[in-house]
C-alpha cells in the first residue's frame, strides 16, 4: 500500500467533512491509501465516485478528466493532467487541486 496526499483548495470544507481534514473552508486534505499499481486516473475516479462534491467540481467521471476550471499540481509541479493520468502513484506522492484562477 502507498500513502498519497490529496489537497483541495476549492471551498469544499463543509461538503467534505469527515474523511477529509478541513483546516479551513477553502482547504481540504486527505491521506489516501492506494494499492500498488494504482494510477492517478483511478485515484481521481475513485474519489469522485465516493465524494459527490469532487465529481461535481473536480473530476468528471464520464469523461475521466479534470474539469477545465481546475489545475493540478503533482509532486510540486503544475502539469497537464493528461501527462500523468496513467502514471502509477508512489508512496508519498502529493496531489494539489486548485481553481484555475488561483493556480494557473
Buried (B, 14 or more C-beta within 10 A) or exposed (E): EBEBEBBBBBBBBEBBEEEBBBEEEBBBBBEBEBEEEBBBBBBBBBBBEEBEBBBEBBBBEEEEBBBEEBBBBBEEEEBEBEEBBEBBBEEEBEBBBBBEEEBE
